[in-house]
Amino acid sequence: MKFKSDYTTNSSSTCFTITNKSSKDKTLVDFVNENPKLVEDFKSEYNWYKDDERFTQEQMLICANNRQQVFPAKSSLNVGYGDDDGDTLGHVFDYILRDGGQSKSFKWKFKEYWR
């Protein structure tokens, strides 16, 4: 009989389509700045994170800046975010963007789960 002896995880990523509705290129930092409620919604829905200092708007901005992702003007991109990304942004977006939504410059919707 064989036994698995290394670490296993239930982590996954989720794929989203994010549309930049504006006539200018936008970055992931722009997306996070325009949608500060996303991290608060995450902490409200998953309240065991409410006092976790990793889940702040400031930390989301740091993560977004590190990713340097660009959303070209008037176009859509398929992007993946997951709790297995190892950062706050991946964790929050993996769960909170699933319901879809929109803001002044962006629209997003769930596409598929990646395992």
Stockholm file with secondary structure:
# STOCKHOLM 1.0

chainA/1-115         MKFKSDYTTNSSSTCFTITNKSSKDKTLVDFVNENPKLVEDFKSEYNWYKDDERFTQEQMLICANNRQQVFPAKSSLNVGYGDDDGDTLGHVFDYILRDGGQSKSFKWKFKEYWR
#=GR chainA/1-115 SS CCCCCSCCCCCCEEEEEEEECSSSCEEHHHHHHHCTHHHHHHHHHTGGGTTCTTSSHHHHHHHHHHHTCEECTTEEEEEEEEGGGSSHHHHHHHHHGGGCEECSSEEEEEEEEEC
#=GC SS_cons         CCCCCSCCCCCCEEEEEEEECSSSCEEHHHHHHHCTHHHHHHHHHTGGGTTCTTSSHHHHHHHHHHHTCEECTTEEEEEEEEGGGSSHHHHHHHHHGGGCEECSSEEEEEEEEEC
//
